[in-house]
Amino acid sequence: MKLSFEQGIAAGVAGLVATALIAGVLLVDHGAVAAAAEPTAQVQALPAPSGDAAFRDDASHASVVFAGGCFWGVQGVFQHVKGVSNAVSGYIGGSATDARYERVSGGRTGHAEAVKVDYDPRQVSYGQLMQVFFSVVHDPTQLNRQGPDHGSQYRSAIFVDDTRQQAASRAYIGQLGQAGSYRAPIVTQVGSGQRFYPAESYHQNYMSNYPQAAYIRYYDAPKLAALGKQFPALYRRDPALVPMR
């Protein structure tokens, strides 16, 4: 979701950006998105994690970083999942110096746009989060792109340091591959040992702040609708928003 007025954002003209987005005028790197478009939600039904992919954790808190295209939609979906206490948009895979939107959007920093999800495993399992990630959040068969957004910063990846989460991630990817859940191979990477850097404040709670923005309406709102349709027991109406100072 490369903005046509990116340099204005980098310069801190957040007020002008917000005004334009509220008006529904949002440009991506391939051209304008029609603000009037109202696509229907697409639901990708997947089998529930089983075996090693379905491990249970009795801890009260755990974290995982999901990368699956533009972080606006990834964050927006997970903020509506029961058991998620916080979902923060940010960058992972590169250096601290490059962890800025105007640099990451160039696609040469090693960073991926990602969302750090903090959750209570007693309320929502890691397996359930993966099922949401692979079914409604993004298409894991798209290499270095997602929808209209192209570049390695939009790659599909899971970053976890817990060895059980790592094993579960690989097991579920294998399970989906064996089940033939997709017409193309899954390209999701599983990484660890990477530092997560929170994104700028104007990227946080983006779906909630700008529900009428063209990009949100066309590409991200259907994901949220799919969450409620496919996972009604996990869906919560009020999102867990990132506290803003």
C-alpha positions in Angstrom: 0.0 0.0 0.0 2.6 2.5 -1.2 1.1 6.0 -0.8 1.4 8.5 -3.6 2.0 11.2 -1.0 4.6 9.1 0.9 7.1 11.9 1.1 4.4 14.0 2.8 3.9 11.4 5.4 7.6 11.0 5.9 7.7 14.8 6.6 5.1 14.4 9.2 2.1 15.9 7.4 -0.2 13.5 9.2 -3.2 15.8 9.2 -3.3 16.1 5.5 -2.9 12.4 5.0 -5.8 11.7 7.4 -8.0 14.1 5.5 -7.3 12.5 2.2 -7.8 9.0 3.5 -11.1 9.9 5.2 -12.2 11.2 1.9 -11.5 7.8 0.4 -8.7 8.9 -1.9 -5.9 6.3 -1.4 -3.5 5.4 -4.1 -1.5 2.2 -4.2 1.6 1.5 -6.3 -0.4 0.2 -9.3 -2.9 3.0 -9.5 -6.1 4.2 -8.0 -8.6 2.0 -6.2 -12.3 2.9 -6.8 -13.7 4.2 -3.6 -17.2 3.0 -4.6 -16.1 -0.7 -4.8 -17.7 -3.0 -2.3 -16.4 -6.5 -2.9 -17.9 -9.5 -1.2 -15.9 -11.4 1.5 -14.0 -14.4 0.2 -13.7 -17.3 2.6 -10.8 -19.9 2.3 -11.9 -23.0 4.3 -8.9 -24.8 5.8 -8.6 -27.8 8.0 -7.9 -27.2 11.7 -4.3 -27.8 12.8 -3.7 -31.3 13.9 -0.8 -33.3 15.4 2.3 -31.1 16.1 0.5 -28.1 14.7 -2.2 -28.2 17.4 0.0 -27.9 20.5 -1.6 -26.4 23.6 0.0 -23.8 25.8 -1.1 -23.2 29.4 0.8 -19.9 29.7 -1.2 -16.7 30.2 0.7 -14.8 27.5 2.4 -15.5 24.3 3.5 -13.6 21.1 3.9 -14.2 17.4 4.8 -11.9 14.5 2.8 -12.4 11.3 3.7 -10.9 7.9 1.1 -11.2 5.2 1.1 -8.1 3.0 0.0 -4.6 4.0 -0.1 -4.5 7.8 -3.3 -2.5 7.9 -5.4 -5.5 7.2 -3.4 -8.0 9.1 -3.6 -5.9 12.2 -7.3 -5.1 11.7 -8.2 -8.8 11.5 -6.2 -9.9 14.6 -7.6 -7.0 16.6 -11.0 -8.6 16.3 -9.9 -12.1 17.5 -10.9 -13.1 21.0 -7.9 -13.7 23.2 -5.7 -11.2 21.4 -4.7 -8.5 23.8 -2.6 -6.4 21.4 -1.8 -6.4 17.7 0.9 -3.8 16.7 1.9 -3.0 13.1 5.6 -2.8 12.5 8.7 -4.0 10.6 10.8 -7.1 11.0 13.8 -8.6 9.2 16.0 -5.6 8.8 18.0 -3.1 10.8 16.8 -0.4 13.3 18.1 2.3 10.9 15.8 1.1 8.1 12.7 0.5 10.3 10.9 3.5 8.8 8.0 3.4 6.4 9.6 5.6 3.7 12.6 3.2 3.6 10.7 -0.1 4.0 8.3 0.7 1.2 11.3 0.8 -1.2 11.6 -3.0 -0.8 15.4 -3.1 -0.2 15.7 -3.1 3.5 15.1 -6.7 4.3 12.1 -5.7 6.4 8.6 -7.1 6.0 5.5 -5.2 7.0 4.3 -7.3 9.9 2.1 -7.4 13.0 3.1 -8.5 16.5 0.2 -10.4 18.1 0.1 -10.8 21.9 -2.5 -13.3 23.0 -3.7 -15.5 25.8 -3.2 -19.1 24.8 -6.0 -20.1 27.3 -8.5 -18.2 25.2 -7.1 -18.7 21.7 -4.6 -21.3 20.7 -1.6 -20.8 18.5 -3.2 -23.2 16.0 -6.3 -21.1 15.8 -4.2 -18.0 15.1 -2.4 -19.8 12.3 -5.7 -21.0 10.9 -7.0 -17.4 10.8 -3.7 -16.2 9.3 -3.7 -18.8 6.5 -7.4 -18.6 5.7 -8.7 -15.1 5.9 -5.7 -12.7 6.5 -3.7 -13.4 3.3 -2.9 -15.7 0.5 0.2 -17.7 1.5 0.9 -18.8 -2.1 1.8 -15.3 -3.3 5.6 -14.8 -3.4 6.8 -11.3 -2.4 3.4 -9.8 -3.0 -0.1 -9.6 -1.7 -3.0 -8.4 -3.8 -2.0 -5.1 -5.3 1.2 -4.7 -3.3 4.5 -6.0 -4.7 7.9 -6.4 -3.1 9.7 -8.4 -0.5 8.3 -6.2 2.2 4.9 -7.8 1.5 6.2 -11.4 1.8 4.4 -14.1 3.7 6.2 -15.1 6.9 5.9 -16.1 10.6 8.5 -15.0 13.1 8.6 -16.9 16.4 11.3 -17.7 18.9 9.5 -20.4 20.8 10.6 -23.8 19.5 7.1 -25.2 19.9 5.6 -22.4 17.8 8.2 -22.9 15.2 7.5 -26.7 15.0 3.7 -26.0 14.9 4.2 -23.5 12.1 6.1 -25.9 9.9 3.8 -28.7 10.8 0.7 -26.7 9.7 2.3 -25.6 6.5 3.1 -29.2 5.8 -0.5 -30.3 6.7 -2.0 -27.7 4.4 0.3 -28.8 1.6 -0.6 -32.5 2.0 -4.3 -31.6 2.1 -4.0 -29.8 -1.2 -5.6 -26.7 0.4 -4.2 -24.4 -2.3 -3.7 -24.7 -6.1 -0.2 -23.4 -5.7 2.6 -24.1 -3.2 2.7 -22.3 0.1 5.7 -19.8 0.2 5.3 -18.7 3.8 8.7 -18.4 5.6 9.2 -19.4 9.2 11.9 -17.2 10.9 13.3 -16.5 14.4 15.8 -14.3 16.1 14.6 -11.1 14.4 13.8 -7.9 16.2 10.4 -6.3 15.7 10.1 -2.6 15.4 6.7 -0.9 15.9 5.6 1.2 12.9 4.8 4.9 13.0 1.7 6.0 15.0 -0.3 6.9 11.9 -0.2 3.2 10.8 -1.7 1.9 14.1 -5.4 1.0 14.3 -5.6 2.0 10.6 -8.7 -0.1 9.7 -10.6 1.2 12.7 -9.5 4.8 12.1 -10.2 4.9 8.4 -13.0 2.3 7.6 -14.1 4.3 4.5 -10.7 4.6 2.9 -10.7 3.0 -0.5 -7.9 0.6 0.2 -9.5 -0.6 3.4 -13.0 -1.0 1.9 -11.7 -2.9 -1.2 -8.9 -5.1 0.2 -9.2 -5.3 4.0 -12.9 -5.1 5.0 -13.6 -8.4 3.2 -11.0 -10.1 5.4 -12.8 -8.9 8.5 -16.1 -10.1 7.1 -14.5 -13.5 6.4 -13.3 -13.7 10.0 -16.8 -13.3 11.3 -18.3 -15.7 8.8 -15.7 -18.5 9.1 -14.7 -18.1 12.8 -17.8 -16.8 14.6 -16.6 -18.2 17.9 -13.3 -16.3 17.7 -14.8 -13.0 16.4 -15.3 -10.1 18.7 -17.1 -6.9 17.6 -14.9 -4.4 19.5 -11.2 -4.5 18.4 -8.3 -4.5 20.8 -6.8 -1.2 19.8 -3.2 -0.2 20.2 -3.1 2.5 23.0 -2.0 5.8 21.5 -0.3 8.5 23.5 
